[in-house]
Amino acid sequence: VQLVESGGGLVQAGGSLRLSCAASGRSGSIRAMGWYRQAPGKQRELVAQIISGGGGGTKYTNSVKGRFTISRDNAKNMMYLQMNSLKPEDTAVYYCYVQLWTGIDYWGQGTQVTVSS
């Protein structure tokens, strides 16, 4: 599975961006998919995910709840992260990922999001 992110960039605080993740290649059954981010000097952080098992659903880290929305378009093999009311602390490299039921994870190369104050 190949994952390619796009949509990052520079935006002022309070602005919006939509990240896209395009998936291609063969894969098995997907257990979860989502977005992580990593800011300079910090650990990678799970931002949002869609879970297929255990009843499914979406999860967000507390700092983005109410501002970010994760979605998927199965027909287009796409995943999105709509980010509104962006804050300088949202500045990071954002990575999309897919986790299969086999335990294998796939990652994109990352896209930079910079929010200026």
DOBAFI-127449 format. One record per atom (N, C-alpha, C, CB): residue number from 1; z, x, y; atom name. Coordinates in pm, 1 decimal, padded with zeros to 6 digits. Glycine has a CB too. Example, Ala and Ser with C-alpha at 12.3 -4.5 7.8 and 13.67 -1.06 7.14 Angstrom:
BEGIN
{1, {00780.0, 01319.0, -00569.0}, N} {1, {00780.0, 01230.0, -00450.0}, CA} {1, {00780.0, 01320.0, -00330.0}, C} {1, {00904.6, 01130.8, -00447.3}, CB} {2, {00708.0, 01285.0, -00225.0}, N} {2, {00714.0, 01367.0, -00106.0}, CA} {2, {00787.0, 01290.0, 00003.0}, C} {2, {00572.5, 01408.4, -00059.8}, CB} 
REM end
This chain:
BEGIN
{1, {00000.0, 00085.3, -00119.3}, N} {1, {00000.0, 00000.0, 00000.0}, CA} {1, {00000.0, 00088.2, 00123.4}, C} {1, {00122.6, -00096.1, 00001.1}, CB} {2, {-00088.7, 00058.1, 00214.3}, N} {2, {-00092.2, 00128.8, 00342.9}, CA} {2, {-00051.1, 00032.4, 00453.0}, C} {2, {-00233.9, 00188.0, 00371.4}, CB} {3, {00036.1, 00079.2, 00539.5}, N} {3, {00085.0, -00001.3, 00650.5}, CA} {3, {00050.8, 00069.4, 00780.3}, C} {3, {00237.7, -00026.1, 00639.1}, CB} {4, {-00005.6, -00003.0, 00874.9}, N} {4, {-00043.1, 00055.0, 01003.6}, CA} {4, {00011.2, -00033.5, 01114.6}, C} {4, {-00197.7, 00070.9, 01015.7}, CB} {5, {00099.8, 00025.7, 01197.2}, N} {5, {00156.6, -00046.7, 01310.1}, CA} {5, {00068.3, -00030.4, 01433.0}, C} {5, {00299.1, 00002.0, 01339.7}, CB} {6, {00076.9, -00126.5, 01522.0}, N} {6, {00012.3, -00118.4, 01652.5}, CA} {6, {00087.9, -00207.6, 01748.4}, C} {6, {-00137.7, -00159.3, 01644.8}, CB} {7, {00056.5, -00192.7, 01876.4}, N} {7, {00115.5, -00280.4, 01976.2}, CA} {7, {00226.7, -00220.0, 02058.8}, C} {7, {00166.1, -00399.1, 01910.6}, CB} {8, {00266.5, -00096.6, 02026.0}, N} {8, {00369.7, -00032.9, 02105.5}, CA} {8, {00317.2, 00008.2, 02242.1}, C} {8, {00425.1, 00087.7, 02032.6}, CB} {9, {00407.4, 00053.7, 02326.8}, N} {9, {00366.7, 00097.1, 02458.9}, CA} {9, {00483.1, 00105.0, 02553.9}, C} {9, {00262.5, 00005.4, 02513.9}, CB} {10, {00450.2, 00114.6, 02680.0}, N} {10, {00548.8, 00124.4, 02787.3}, CA} {10, {00556.9, -00009.8, 02859.2}, C} {10, {00512.4, 00238.7, 02886.9}, CB} {11, {00678.1, -00060.6, 02875.3}, N} {11, {00697.7, -00189.0, 02941.0}, CA} {11, {00824.5, -00182.3, 03024.5}, C} {11, {00705.4, -00304.6, 02837.5}, CB} {12, {00828.4, -00258.8, 03129.8}, N} {12, {00949.4, -00264.5, 03212.4}, CA} {12, {01054.4, -00352.4, 03146.7}, C} {12, {00917.0, -00317.0, 03353.2}, CB} {13, {01177.2, -00326.6, 03178.6}, N} {13, {01286.8, -00409.6, 03128.1}, CA} {13, {01260.8, -00555.2, 03163.7}, C} {13, {01423.2, -00362.8, 03185.7}, CB} {14, {01286.8, -00642.4, 03066.6}, N} {14, {01260.1, -00784.0, 03084.1}, CA} {14, {01123.2, -00826.1, 03034.7}, C} {14, {01274.1, -00820.1, 03227.1}, CB} {15, {01037.5, -00729.5, 03006.1}, N} {15, {00903.7, -00759.6, 02959.1}, CA} {15, {00897.5, -00787.0, 02810.2}, C} {15, {00812.5, -00647.5, 02992.6}, CB} {16, {00775.2, -00804.3, 02762.7}, N} {16, {00753.7, -00839.5, 02622.2}, CA} {16, {00646.0, -00750.9, 02560.8}, C} {16, {00714.5, -00987.7, 02608.8}, CB} {17, {00658.2, -00732.4, 02430.8}, N} {17, {00555.3, -00666.2, 02350.6}, CA} {17, {00548.2, -00737.1, 02215.7}, C} {17, {00585.7, -00512.7, 02332.7}, CB} {18, {00432.0, -00732.8, 02154.3}, N} {18, {00419.2, -00781.1, 02017.5}, CA} {18, {00366.9, -00668.3, 01929.4}, C} {18, {00325.6, -00904.6, 02010.5}, CB} {19, {00447.2, -00629.9, 01833.9}, N} {19, {00405.8, -00528.8, 01737.2}, CA} {19, {00336.5, -00596.4, 01619.9}, C} {19, {00526.8, -00445.5, 01688.5}, CB} {20, {00235.5, -00528.7, 01568.5}, N} {20, {00163.6, -00578.0, 01451.5}, CA} {20, {00169.8, -00473.4, 01341.7}, C} {20, {00016.7, -00612.3, 01486.4}, CB} {21, {00169.2, -00519.6, 01219.1}, N} {21, {00167.5, -00431.6, 01102.7}, CA} {21, {00061.4, -00484.3, 01007.2}, C} {21, {00308.7, -00424.1, 01033.2}, CB} {22, {-00041.8, -00404.4, 00985.7}, N} {22, {-00151.0, -00442.7, 00896.7}, CA} {22, {-00130.6, -00376.8, 00761.2}, C} {22, {-00288.5, -00403.5, 00956.8}, CB} {23, {-00136.5, -00456.5, 00655.9}, N} {23, {-00116.2, -00405.9, 00520.4}, CA} {23, {-00247.9, -00407.1, 00444.3}, C} {23, {-00010.0, -00489.5, 00445.7}, CB} {24, {-00269.8, -00303.4, 00365.5}, N} {24, {-00389.2, -00297.2, 00282.2}, CA} {24, {-00356.2, -00225.2, 00152.4}, C} {24, {-00505.1, -00226.2, 00356.4}, CB} {25, {-00440.8, -00240.6, 00053.9}, N} {25, {-00418.6, -00174.3, -00073.5}, CA} {25, {-00348.8, -00264.7, -00172.6}, C} {25, {-00338.4, -00048.7, -00053.6}, CB} {26, {-00335.4, -00214.2, -00294.3}, N} {26, {-00273.1, -00293.4, -00399.6}, CA} {26, {-00122.5, -00290.0, -00385.2}, C} {26, {-00314.6, -00242.6, -00537.8}, CB} {27, {-00057.9, -00394.8, -00430.9}, N} {27, {00087.6, -00398.5, -00427.5}, CA} {27, {00139.0, -00490.7, -00536.2}, C} {27, {00138.4, -00444.0, -00289.7}, CB} {28, {00265.4, -00481.7, -00566.9}, N} {28, {00328.0, -00575.4, -00657.5}, CA} {28, {00393.6, -00686.1, -00578.4}, C} {28, {00429.9, -00505.3, -00747.2}, CB} {29, {00484.7, -00754.8, -00640.9}, N} {29, {00554.6, -00863.4, -00572.7}, CA} {29, {00648.6, -00806.3, -00467.4}, C} {29, {00632.9, -00950.3, -00673.8}, CB} {30, {00647.4, -00868.0, -00351.0}, N} {30, {00725.6, -00818.8, -00237.2}, CA} {30, {00862.3, -00884.8, -00235.0}, C} {30, {00651.7, -00844.8, -00104.6}, CB} {31, {00965.4, -00802.6, -00229.8}, N} {31, {01101.1, -00853.2, -00218.1}, CA} {31, {01139.6, -00874.8, -00072.0}, C} {31, {01199.0, -00757.3, -00284.7}, CB} {32, {01100.6, -00782.1, 00013.6}, N} {32, {01137.2, -00792.4, 00154.9}, CA} {32, {01036.5, -00713.9, 00237.9}, C} {32, {01281.9, -00740.0, 00179.6}, CB} {33, {01025.8, -00749.1, 00362.9}, N} {33, {00942.9, -00675.8, 00458.0}, CA} {33, {01008.9, -00685.7, 00593.3}, C} {33, {00797.0, -00730.9, 00462.4}, CB} {34, {00980.8, -00590.9, 00678.1}, N} {34, {01043.8, -00599.1, 00808.1}, CA} {34, {01015.8, -00480.2, 00895.8}, C} {34, {01189.0, -00614.7, 00792.3}, CB} {35, {01102.7, -00464.0, 00993.4}, N} {35, {01088.8, -00359.9, 01094.3}, CA} {35, {01218.5, -00282.1, 01108.6}, C} {35, {01047.9, -00420.5, 01229.0}, CB} {36, {01205.4, -00151.0, 01112.6}, N} {36, {01313.8, -00061.5, 01147.9}, CA} {36, {01276.9, 00004.2, 01280.3}, C} {36, {01339.7, 00045.0, 01035.7}, CB} {37, {01375.6, 00064.0, 01343.5}, N} {37, {01349.5, 00146.2, 01461.6}, CA} {37, {01440.2, 00267.4, 01460.3}, C} {37, {01369.6, 00065.2, 01591.2}, CB} {38, {01394.4, 00371.2, 01525.0}, N} {38, {01473.9, 00492.5, 01536.8}, CA} {38, {01460.3, 00547.9, 01676.6}, C} {38, {01431.4, 00597.3, 01432.7}, CB} {39, {01573.3, 00553.2, 01744.2}, N} {39, {01578.7, 00610.8, 01878.0}, CA} {39, {01614.1, 00758.4, 01866.0}, C} {39, {01681.8, 00535.7, 01967.7}, CB} {40, {01579.0, 00838.4, 01967.8}, N} {40, {01610.2, 00981.8, 01962.2}, CA} {40, {01758.4, 01007.5, 01939.9}, C} {40, {01565.6, 01050.2, 02090.1}, CB} {41, {01789.0, 01090.7, 01841.8}, N} {41, {01926.8, 01125.6, 01814.3}, CA} {41, {02006.8, 01020.8, 01740.7}, C} {41, {01993.5, 01155.9, 01939.1}, CB} {42, {01941.2, 00913.5, 01699.6}, N} {42, {02012.4, 00806.5, 01630.2}, CA} {42, {01952.7, 00783.5, 01492.0}, C} {42, {02008.2, 00676.6, 01712.2}, CB} {43, {02031.9, 00717.6, 01407.0}, N} {43, {01983.2, 00684.6, 01272.9}, CA} {43, {01884.6, 00568.8, 01278.9}, C} {43, {02100.4, 00649.7, 01179.5}, CB} {44, {01800.5, 00561.6, 01177.4}, N} {44, {01707.1, 00450.1, 01168.2}, CA} {44, {01786.1, 00321.3, 01149.3}, C} {44, {01605.9, 00470.9, 01051.8}, CB} {45, {01746.9, 00217.5, 01219.7}, N} {45, {01819.9, 00090.3, 01222.5}, CA} {45, {01727.8, -00023.3, 01181.9}, C} {45, {01879.2, 00063.8, 01362.6}, CB} {46, {01778.5, -00108.9, 01093.4}, N} {46, {01702.4, -00228.0, 01055.3}, CA} {46, {01705.7, -00326.7, 01171.4}, C} {46, {01759.9, -00293.2, 00924.9}, CB} {47, {01589.4, -00367.1, 01218.1}, N} {47, {01580.0, -00458.3, 01331.1}, CA} {47, {01565.6, -00603.0, 01283.2}, C} {47, {01461.7, -00419.7, 01420.8}, CB} {48, {01471.7, -00625.1, 01192.7}, N} {48, {01444.5, -00760.9, 01145.0}, CA} {48, {01377.3, -00752.3, 01009.6}, C} {48, {01355.9, -00839.8, 01245.7}, CB} {49, {01404.4, -00851.9, 00926.4}, N} {49, {01338.4, -00853.1, 00796.8}, CA} {49, {01319.5, -00994.7, 00746.7}, C} {49, {01417.6, -00772.2, 00695.9}, CB} {50, {01217.7, -01008.8, 00662.3}, N} {50, {01191.4, -01133.3, 00592.0}, CA} {50, {01218.9, -01104.6, 00445.2}, C} {50, {01043.3, -01185.7, 00615.9}, CB} {51, {01303.5, -01187.4, 00385.7}, N} {51, {01343.6, -01166.5, 00247.6}, CA} {51, {01278.7, -01272.6, 00160.8}, C} {51, {01497.4, -01169.9, 00232.9}, CB} {52, {01217.6, -01229.2, 00050.8}, N} {52, {01150.3, -01323.8, -00037.3}, CA} {52, {01244.3, -01378.5, -00143.2}, C} {52, {01031.0, -01258.1, -00103.4}, CB} {53, {01337.6, -01297.1, -00187.9}, N} {53, {01425.8, -01340.3, -00294.5}, CA} {53, {01552.6, -01404.1, -00243.5}, C} {53, {01459.9, -01225.5, -00381.7}, CB} {54, {01632.1, -01455.1, -00339.8}, N} {54, {01762.7, -01510.5, -00306.8}, CA} {54, {01758.4, -01623.8, -00206.6}, C} {54, {01849.8, -01403.6, -00254.6}, CB} {55, {01654.4, -01705.7, -00213.4}, N} {55, {01641.5, -01816.7, -00119.8}, CA} {55, {01561.7, -01783.5, 00003.9}, C} {55, {01775.4, -01863.5, -00079.5}, CB} {56, {01532.5, -01656.8, 00021.3}, N} {56, {01446.7, -01618.2, 00133.0}, CA} {56, {01518.5, -01620.2, 00266.7}, C} {56, {01327.7, -01708.8, 00139.3}, CB} {57, {01441.3, -01614.1, 00372.9}, N} {57, {01497.6, -01621.7, 00506.1}, CA} {57, {01470.5, -01497.7, 00587.1}, C} {57, {01644.1, -01645.5, 00498.5}, CB} {58, {01516.7, -01498.5, 00709.0}, N} {58, {01500.1, -01385.9, 00799.2}, CA} {58, {01635.8, -01337.1, 00845.0}, C} {58, {01413.0, -01424.0, 00919.5}, CB} {59, {01642.2, -01208.2, 00875.2}, N} {59, {01764.1, -01148.1, 00925.2}, CA} {59, {01730.2, -01061.0, 01044.8}, C} {59, {01835.0, -01066.2, 00815.1}, CB} {60, {01821.7, -01057.1, 01141.4}, N} {60, {01804.8, -00975.0, 01259.1}, CA} {60, {01933.9, -00897.3, 01283.5}, C} {60, {01767.1, -01061.4, 01382.2}, CB} {61, {01918.0, -00777.9, 01336.9}, N} {61, {02036.1, -00707.9, 01382.4}, CA} {61, {02088.9, -00779.1, 01506.5}, C} {61, {02005.0, -00558.2, 01411.8}, CB} {62, {02218.7, -00775.5, 01525.8}, N} {62, {02280.8, -00856.3, 01631.5}, CA} {62, {02222.5, -00829.2, 01769.5}, C} {62, {02429.2, -00830.9, 01634.6}, CB} {63, {02187.1, -00706.2, 01796.7}, N} {63, {02143.7, -00670.4, 01931.7}, CA} {63, {02009.8, -00731.6, 01970.6}, C} {63, {02135.2, -00521.5, 01943.8}, CB} {64, {01932.8, -00782.6, 01873.8}, N} {64, {01801.2, -00839.8, 01906.6}, CA} {64, {01795.2, -00989.9, 01882.4}, C} {64, {01693.0, -00771.4, 01825.3}, CB} {65, {01901.1, -01048.1, 01830.0}, N} {65, {01901.5, -01192.1, 01803.1}, CA} {65, {01874.9, -01270.9, 01930.2}, C} {65, {02035.2, -01235.1, 01741.5}, CB} {66, {01784.5, -01367.0, 01919.5}, N} {66, {01749.0, -01448.7, 02034.5}, CA} {66, {01640.9, -01387.5, 02121.6}, C} {66, {01869.7, -01473.7, 02116.8}, CB} {67, {01606.8, -01260.5, 02096.5}, N} {67, {01503.4, -01193.4, 02177.4}, CA} {67, {01381.6, -01156.2, 02093.2}, C} {67, {01560.9, -01067.2, 02243.5}, CB} {68, {01404.3, -01118.3, 01969.5}, N} {68, {01295.6, -01074.7, 01881.6}, CA} {68, {01269.5, -01181.1, 01775.0}, C} {68, {01329.5, -00938.3, 01815.2}, CB} {69, {01143.3, -01192.7, 01735.5}, N} {69, {01105.4, -01284.5, 01628.6}, CA} {69, {01010.2, -01214.8, 01532.3}, C} {69, {01040.4, -01412.2, 01686.3}, CB} {70, {01045.5, -01216.8, 01405.7}, N} {70, {00959.2, -01159.8, 01302.9}, CA} {70, {00878.9, -01271.1, 01238.8}, C} {70, {01041.7, -01083.2, 01196.4}, CB} {71, {00754.1, -01241.9, 01206.8}, N} {71, {00669.5, -01340.8, 01141.4}, CA} {71, {00566.2, -01270.2, 01054.4}, C} {71, {00600.2, -01431.6, 01245.7}, CB} {72, {00501.2, -01347.4, 00970.1}, N} {72, {00399.1, -01291.8, 00881.2}, CA} {72, {00282.7, -01387.0, 00870.9}, C} {72, {00456.8, -01262.9, 00742.0}, CB} {73, {00165.4, -01331.5, 00844.8}, N} {73, {00046.1, -01411.4, 00819.5}, CA} {73, {-00009.7, -01361.5, 00687.1}, C} {73, {-00060.5, -01399.9, 00937.4}, CB} {74, {00021.6, -01432.2, 00580.1}, N} {74, {-00018.0, -01386.6, 00446.8}, CA} {74, {-00169.2, -01381.0, 00431.9}, C} {74, {00041.0, -01477.9, 00340.2}, CB} {75, {-00238.8, -01474.2, 00494.6}, N} {75, {-00384.6, -01479.2, 00480.4}, CA} {75, {-00450.3, -01354.4, 00539.6}, C} {75, {-00440.4, -01605.2, 00548.3}, CB} {76, {-00386.9, -01297.5, 00641.5}, N} {76, {-00442.0, -01180.5, 00708.9}, CA} {76, {-00371.7, -01051.6, 00668.8}, C} {76, {-00433.4, -01198.4, 00858.3}, CB} {77, {-00273.8, -01061.9, 00578.9}, N} {77, {-00193.5, -00943.9, 00540.3}, CA} {77, {-00134.8, -00875.1, 00662.9}, C} {77, {-00279.4, -00843.4, 00460.2}, CB} {78, {-00077.8, -00955.3, 00751.3}, N} {78, {-00022.6, -00903.8, 00875.9}, CA} {78, {00123.6, -00945.2, 00889.6}, C} {78, {-00104.5, -00953.8, 00996.4}, CB} {79, {00197.6, -00861.8, 00957.6}, N} {79, {00335.2, -00892.2, 00995.3}, CA} {79, {00349.8, -00860.0, 01143.5}, C} {79, {00438.8, -00811.2, 00908.2}, CB} {80, {00433.4, -00935.8, 01211.6}, N} {80, {00446.5, -00920.7, 01355.1}, CA} {80, {00593.6, -00912.1, 01395.1}, C} {80, {00378.0, -01036.7, 01427.4}, CB} {81, {00616.2, -00851.7, 01509.3}, N} {81, {00747.8, -00852.8, 01572.2}, CA} {81, {00726.4, -00883.8, 01719.6}, C} {81, {00823.6, -00715.7, 01552.3}, CB} {82, {00758.7, -01006.5, 01757.0}, N} {82, {00751.8, -01045.3, 01898.0}, CA} {82, {00882.0, -01004.7, 01964.9}, C} {82, {00726.0, -01198.9, 01914.2}, CB} {83, {00871.2, -00924.5, 02068.5}, N} {83, {00989.6, -00871.4, 02136.2}, CA} {83, {00988.6, -00918.9, 02280.9}, C} {83, {00994.0, -00715.4, 02128.9}, CB} {84, {01085.9, -01000.0, 02315.6}, N} {84, {01098.6, -01052.5, 02451.1}, CA} {84, {01224.7, -00998.7, 02516.1}, C} {84, {01100.1, -01206.2, 02450.2}, CB} {85, {01231.3, -01011.4, 02647.4}, N} {85, {01349.5, -00967.8, 02723.2}, CA} {85, {01390.5, -00826.4, 02683.6}, C} {85, {01466.9, -01064.9, 02700.6}, CB} {86, {01293.7, -00738.3, 02681.6}, N} {86, {01319.4, -00602.5, 02635.1}, CA} {86, {01416.0, -00529.4, 02726.8}, C} {86, {01189.6, -00525.1, 02624.7}, CB} {87, {01497.2, -00443.8, 02666.1}, N} {87, {01596.9, -00365.8, 02737.0}, CA} {87, {01570.3, -00217.7, 02714.7}, C} {87, {01739.2, -00403.5, 02691.3}, CB} {88, {01616.3, -00132.2, 02804.4}, N} {88, {01596.5, 00012.3, 02783.7}, CA} {88, {01650.8, 00060.3, 02648.9}, C} {88, {01663.5, 00090.4, 02896.0}, CB} {89, {01755.8, -00002.1, 02601.8}, N} {89, {01813.1, 00039.4, 02473.2}, CA} {89, {01726.9, -00000.5, 02353.6}, C} {89, {01951.1, -00020.0, 02457.4}, CB} {90, {01620.9, -00076.4, 02377.8}, N} {90, {01525.5, -00106.6, 02270.3}, CA} {90, {01424.2, 00005.7, 02251.2}, C} {90, {01452.2, -00237.5, 02299.8}, CB} {91, {01427.4, 00104.9, 02339.6}, N} {91, {01335.2, 00216.9, 02329.6}, CA} {91, {01355.5, 00291.1, 02199.2}, C} {91, {01352.7, 00311.7, 02447.5}, CB} {92, {01247.9, 00304.9, 02121.5}, N} {92, {01255.1, 00369.0, 01990.5}, CA} {92, {01115.0, 00373.8, 01930.7}, C} {92, {01353.6, 00293.4, 01895.8}, CB} {93, {01104.3, 00444.4, 01820.7}, N} {93, {00985.0, 00434.0, 01736.7}, CA} {93, {01010.6, 00321.9, 01637.4}, C} {93, {00952.2, 00570.3, 01663.3}, CB} {94, {00919.1, 00229.0, 01627.6}, N} {94, {00933.7, 00113.4, 01540.2}, CA} {94, {00844.1, 00131.4, 01417.7}, C} {94, {00898.8, -00018.0, 01615.6}, CB} {95, {00904.0, 00108.8, 01300.6}, N} {95, {00833.8, 00125.2, 01173.5}, CA} {95, {00834.4, -00007.7, 01097.9}, C} {95, {00899.3, 00237.6, 01088.0}, CB} {96, {00721.1, -00043.3, 01042.4}, N} {96, {00721.7, -00156.5, 00950.7}, CA} {96, {00736.4, -00105.2, 00808.8}, C} {96, {00593.1, -00241.1, 00965.6}, CB} {97, {00791.4, -00189.5, 00723.2}, N} {97, {00809.8, -00149.2, 00584.5}, CA} {97, {00791.7, -00269.0, 00493.4}, C} {97, {00948.3, -00085.9, 00563.4}, CB} {98, {00763.7, -00237.7, 00368.7}, N} {98, {00754.3, -00337.9, 00262.9}, CA} {98, {00832.9, -00285.2, 00143.6}, C} {98, {00604.5, -00368.3, 00224.3}, CB} {99, {00916.3, -00368.1, 00087.1}, N} {99, {00991.9, -00330.7, -00032.5}, CA} {99, {00949.3, -00420.2, -00147.6}, C} {99, {01145.4, -00341.5, -00008.1}, CB} {100, {00909.2, -00358.4, -00256.8}, N} {100, {00869.1, -00434.4, -00374.4}, CA} {100, {00989.0, -00460.6, -00465.3}, C} {100, {00759.1, -00360.1, -00451.4}, CB} {101, {00973.4, -00554.7, -00555.5}, N} {101, {01079.1, -00583.7, -00651.4}, CA} {101, {01102.6, -00466.2, -00746.4}, C} {101, {01044.6, -00709.0, -00730.9}, CB} {102, {01004.9, -00377.5, -00757.3}, N} {102, {01022.3, -00256.9, -00840.3}, CA} {102, {01113.2, -00155.3, -00773.7}, C} {102, {00887.1, -00192.7, -00870.0}, CB} {103, {01145.3, -00177.1, -00649.4}, N} {103, {01230.1, -00083.9, -00576.1}, CA} {103, {01153.2, 00013.9, -00489.9}, C} {103, {01314.8, -00008.3, -00671.1}, CB} {104, {01021.0, 00010.5, -00498.5}, N} {104, {00938.3, 00101.3, -00419.0}, CA} {104, {00927.6, 00049.3, -00275.6}, C} {104, {00797.2, 00116.9, -00482.2}, CB} {105, {00943.7, 00140.5, -00181.6}, N} {105, {00928.9, 00109.1, -00039.1}, CA} {105, {00802.1, 00173.7, 00015.6}, C} {105, {01052.7, 00157.0, 00040.9}, CB} {106, {00736.5, 00104.7, 00106.0}, N} {106, {00622.1, 00159.2, 00176.9}, CA} {106, {00650.3, 00150.7, 00326.7}, C} {106, {00490.7, 00083.1, 00139.4}, CB} {107, {00606.7, 00253.8, 00398.6}, N} {107, {00635.0, 00262.8, 00541.7}, CA} {107, {00508.4, 00289.7, 00619.9}, C} {107, {00737.7, 00372.0, 00569.6}, CB} {108, {00505.2, 00238.0, 00742.1}, N} {108, {00400.4, 00273.2, 00834.3}, CA} {108, {00433.1, 00403.4, 00905.2}, C} {108, {00378.7, 00161.9, 00934.4}, CB} {109, {00343.7, 00445.5, 00992.7}, N} {109, {00361.1, 00573.8, 01060.7}, CA} {109, {00446.0, 00562.0, 01186.6}, C} {109, {00226.3, 00632.2, 01095.8}, CB} {110, {00468.2, 00440.4, 01229.7}, N} {110, {00551.7, 00417.6, 01346.7}, CA} {110, {00470.5, 00397.8, 01473.9}, C} {110, {00646.5, 00532.7, 01364.9}, CB} {111, {00527.4, 00321.4, 01564.7}, N} {111, {00466.9, 00300.8, 01696.5}, CA} {111, {00576.5, 00309.2, 01801.6}, C} {111, {00392.3, 00163.3, 01704.5}, CB} {112, {00548.9, 00379.8, 01908.3}, N} {112, {00650.2, 00405.1, 02012.5}, CA} {112, {00660.5, 00285.6, 02106.7}, C} {112, {00615.6, 00533.4, 02092.8}, CB} {113, {00782.6, 00244.5, 02128.7}, N} {113, {00812.9, 00142.7, 02230.1}, CA} {113, {00905.3, 00206.8, 02332.4}, C} {113, {00878.8, 00013.6, 02166.2}, CB} {114, {00864.6, 00203.3, 02458.4}, N} {114, {00944.8, 00259.7, 02565.9}, CA} {114, {00967.5, 00152.3, 02670.4}, C} {114, {00876.3, 00384.4, 02628.2}, CB} {115, {01093.7, 00125.8, 02699.5}, N} {115, {01130.4, 00024.3, 02798.1}, CA} {115, {01193.7, 00094.5, 02917.2}, C} {115, {01227.9, -00082.3, 02737.2}, CB} {116, {01131.6, 00081.8, 03031.8}, N} {116, {01183.5, 00146.2, 03152.1}, CA} {116, {01275.4, 00051.7, 03227.8}, C} {116, {01068.6, 00192.3, 03242.6}, CB} {117, {01373.7, 00111.9, 03292.7}, N} {117, {01471.3, 00029.8, 03366.1}, CA} {117, {01426.3, 00005.6, 03509.2}, C} {117, {01609.4, 00096.9, 03365.6}, CB} 
REM end
